[in-house]
Amino acid sequence: VTNGLPNWVAIAVWGFSEIAVPFDGAILYAAPDVLTPIATNALGFGQLLVPLPPDPSYCGVRTWWQAWTPQDPGASGEGYAASNAFRMTMGN
């Protein structure tokens, strides 16, 4: 997360499929299979470290990711701000 609210908690939404549904004035792209908190620092930066197991059966697995920040005063609707989404394909 960059340019997030300082000293706040964003939510990493990630899943095994893309859904692209409207939510709170934005588009939720990642299926919400897993929700993980991301704490931001005083500069609004936060990161999520995801260890990947060295198992070849994971090669080719795709996941979709997006960060959502609740109670963002700059957001519309219910107050969630969304990041861009991205797809990650595991492999070598």
C-alpha angles and dihedrals in degrees: 000000000000127000090016126145110291117254092001138120123250122189122235107215113196137163148156096261141039115244106171099200127158114257128171096336095315137070123265104213103171118071104242096240091135130022117196127179119236116197115213124212129226089284094052094253122135135164138194118213112208116189113214117209117234091241118132091211088074093061109117096017110139127208130181120218137193135160123225125191117206123213093017107167090211094056127092130226114018091357104262120140118200133208126217112278128235139190121227122200115196118223146103 
